[in-house]
């Protein structure tokens, strides 16, 4: 873990919190996670795909798994017990960051069952249960920013629970997510400073989908625009953030101790090998933001990333990119809809596959 100074400087010089988008038990037990934190990582995100790879791909969980199966645990219950153990241990590692940052960072995120993405009341129940089962101030429960997720987000914030809104792919939905957060704060009659939230705006997946559509169009102008939509959208999302968290509605909440709902750049590993491996970090650096990166992207940025405030630079050019993408024939609203559907089904598939693998493993042990 040499060259890690760049990771620390993201926060100390530019006000951006670098988080780690990965979690596995071996990192916790070996001290690897603590080393990441010592080197400047200020939070952790997880999702069903991350846990599928961790649990399915190592023997670290076998002892606890065997005990749970012997006690008669079913696959679903076993999954949540394995995950809860990892989340609680990670929360302990990150707690000093949470305390020293005055509650701004040091969070660990765990996602509700992805099968609930279209079920408002089911999401509310699941999020509440997770918060009550893992009662720590630095826990974020992840709720997808689907149309059905929005009322659940407002309800949970209204109960004073901290939420990471995930799977945001478009600017209109991002505005709705901020509104759900503000509405929840307005409904909560407790200490607003105890409530935190981030809005996870997905980046590289946007280029993957939009580039595919641009390539199908195939004109010279369309081909020139490849690899530019995701960062442009991120910059416009940051502009929306700055505009919305100012003015009378926000100032009234801030006077009651409310915290900003920071934009969190998610999906920031580069999917296209033709693009620089740190492009989705370099171009979105700025204050009051989070960038959650897989370990490979963190290491790449630490080694050769470009440090410098960029998220609010050339915003008019970003607007022109979005307009040009529409002019050549890409419907960004439709791309966002498709990406949301893919995101929901991908996490649900990982969840179901892992439950199937756990059930098969349990049968063998029995």
N, C-alpha and C positions, 0 to 999 in steps of 0.2 A: 504493500500500500504506500509506495512512494509517490511523489509529485501531488500529494493530496491538497496542497495549499490552495489550488484553484477552487476546490469544492468549498473550503471555508470562506474564501473571498467572495463567492456568490452572495453570501449572507452579510458579511462584515462591510463590504464595499457597495453592494448593489441592492440589499434588502430583499433578496430572493432566498427562499428556504429550499435547499436541496433535500429531497426525500428519496428513500430507497423503495423501488417498486418490486419487491421480492421478499419472501420470508420462508425460511425452512428451519426445522428444529436443530439440525446440525450446526447452523450458524449461531444459534443461541447457546447451545451447550459447549461449543468450542471457543466461545469468546469472539468469534468473527463479527457478530452483530455489534458488540460493544466497541470493537475496533473501528467499524464504520462510523459509529457515533462519535468516537474520539476524533475521527478525521473530518467531521463536519456535517454528517448526515443528521437531519433534524426531525425526521418522521419516517413512518413506514406505511406503505399501502399494500394490500393483498386483495386477491379476488379468487373465485372458485378455480380458475385455471392454474393460478400459482399454487394453490393447495393441492390440486390434482397432481401436479408435477412433483411436489414435495413429498406427499404421502405415498404415491404410487411408485416413486422413483428411488426410495431409500429404505434402509432397514431401521431408521431412527425411531419409527413409530411402532415397531413390532411388539415390544414388551407391553406398552400401554394398551395396544390393540388387543393383544391376547387376553389381558386382564378384563377388559371391557366385554369381550365376547364370552369369556367364562362366566361373567356376571349376567349373561343373557341379553346383552345390548343388541339392538337392531342397527342396521347399517346407518340409518339417518342419525340416530342418537350417538352412535360411535363417532361419526364424522364430526358432529358439533363438539363432542368432548375432546377429540384430538385437536381441533382448531382452537377451541377455547384455551386449552393448555398453552399452545404456542402464543396466542394473542396475549394472555396474561403475563407470560414470561417476557415477551417483547415490551409490553407496557412498563414492566419493572425496569428494563434496560433504558427506556426512553423517559422515564419519570423525571430524572434530574434535568433534562432539557426542558421539559414542560414547566417545572418549578422555576428554573432560572430565567426562562423567557416570559414569565408572568402569564403563562397559560396560552401563549401564542403558538408554540410548536411542541414537539415531543409527542405527537399523536400517532396512534396505530389504528389503521382502518380495517374493519371486517364487514363483509357484505352479507345482507339478508339473502335468504334462499332466492336464487335468480328466477326460479319458477313463479315468483310473486310479482314480476315486473309489471304485469297488467292488472294487478289486484290491489286496490287501494287499502281496503280494510285488512287484508292479509299482511300487507307490508307494515301497516301501523302496528299490528299485534306482534309481528316478528321483530321489528326494530325495538319496540318497548321491551320485549323479552330479553333481547341481547343486551340492552343497556342495564337491565336489572340483574342479569346473570353475571355480567362483567362490570361491576360497579366501580369504575375508575374514572377520574376526571379527564384523562387523556385518551379515552376511547372515542373513535369516530365510528358510527355505524353508517355503512354505505347504502344509499337508496338510489336506484336509477332515476335519472331525470326524464322519465317517460311522462306522457300526459296523466297517466294514472298515479305516477309517483309524486307529482306536484302537491296534491292535497295531503299526502302522507308526510312530505317534507315540512309543510306548514304546520301540520298537527304535532309532529315531533319537536320542532323548534318551539312551538307554543307550549309544550310541556317542559321546556328547558333542557332538551336533550341535544347533544352535539352531533351533527350530521355531515357526512361527506356525500355530496350529490355527484353521482357518477354517470357516465355514458351521455355526456352533452356533446352534440356534433354540429349544432347550428346556432346562429346568433339570435333568432327569434325565441328558441327554446331557452337560451341562456338568460334572456330578459325575464322570461316566466319563472325561471329558477330563482333569480334575485328577488322577484316579487314575492315568491313563496317564503323565502327567508325573512324578508321584511315584515310580511303579514304575520308570520309565526312570532317574531319578536314583539310585534304590537299586541299580540294576544297573550303573551307571557307576562304574568304579574310578579315574577320573582326577580332575582339579581341577573340582569342581562349580561353582565361581564362573565358569568359562569357558562354562557352558551357560545359555542364556536361552530363555524361551518366553513367548508371550502366547496367551490364549484369546479368539478373536474371536467375540463374542456379537452376533448380528445383531438390530437394534432395529426400524427403521421397517417392514421387510418383515413383521414380526409383526403390527403394526397393520393393514397392508394386507389380510392374509389373515383376521385375526380380525374386523376391521370388516366385511368382506364377509359373513362368516357371521352376525354380529350383525344386519346389515341384512336378511338373508334371514329371520331369526327375527322381526324387526320389532316386537316388543313395546316398550312404553315403556321398561322397564328395560333391555332389550337396546340400544336406541338411546342411552340415557344412558351406556352403558359404552364406546361407540366412542372410539377414540383414547387409551385408558388402559392397555391390556394391555402394550404394549411396554415402557414405562417401569417399570410394576409388576414385570414379569419381570426387567428389568435390576437393579432394587433388590434383588430376592430372590436374583439371581445374585451380587450383591456380598455379601449376607449369607452365602451359601454359601462364597464366597471367604474372608471373614474367619474363618468357623468352621473351614474345612479347613486353612488355613495358620496353625494354632495347634495345641497339643497335642503329645503325645510323638512321633508319626510325623514331623511337620514339624520339630520341634525337633532331632531326631537328624540330619536332613538339613541343617538350617540350621547346626548345629555343624560340618558339613563344608564350609560355604561356599555352600550352595545359595541360589539366588535365587527370589523369589516368581514364580509364573506370573501376571502381571497380567491382569485382565480388560480386553479391548480392545473398546470399543463400536464396532461396524461398522454400515454401512447407517444412518448418522445424518443423511442428508439427508431432508427432509420430502417424502414422496410425495404426500400429500393437500394440495392448495392451501388448504384451509379451516383447516389447522393452522398455528401459528406456525413460521416457517422455522428457528428455533433450538431448538425444544422438545426435540429429542433430544440436545442438548448441555446446555442449561440445567439439565435435571432429573437428569443423571447425573454431576455433577462431584463428585470426591472423591479422596482419596489412593490411590496405588498403582494408578491406572487409566490407560488410554490411550483417547483418542477419535480415531479416524481419520475425517477429513472431506474431502469433495470441496472443491475450491477455492472454489466458490460458497458453501458452508456456512461455511467458514472466514471468508470475507469478511463474510458476514451476521453471524456471531458477533462478529467484530472490531468491526463497526459498532454492533450493538444487542443483543448477547447479555447474559444476566444472570449475573454472576459470583457464586458463592456455593456453599458445600458443600451438596449436595442428595441425593447417592446413598444416604445412610443416614438420611435424614429421612423420617418417616411410613412406616416399613417395615410397620407393622401395617395401615395403610390400603392399602398395595400388596398385602398378603396377602388383604385383603378383596376387592379388585378381581378377583384371580385366582379366588377362590372364587365370586364373583358371576358371572363369565364362564362358569364351569362350570355353575352353577345354572340359568342361562337356556338352556343347551343346547349350548354350544360345547365340543367335545372338543379341549383344547389339545395333547394328545399327537398327535392326528391332524393338527392344524394344523402342528405342528413337523415331522411326517413329510412332509407335502405341501411345506412350504417347503424342506426339505432336498432333496427330489426336484427341485423347480423350480430351486434354486440350482445343483445339479450339472448339470442339463441346460442351463441358461442359459449357464454358463461353457463347457461342451462345445460348444454351438452356436456361440458366439463364436469359439472356437478353430478349429472346422471351417470356418466361413465365412472366417476370415482365411487359413487354409491354401489354401482354394479360390481366394481373390482373389490370393494370392501366386503360385499355380500358373498362373493365367490371365495375370498380369502377366509371369511368367517366359517363358511361351510367346510373348508379344508381342515380348519382347526377343530371344528366340532367333531 
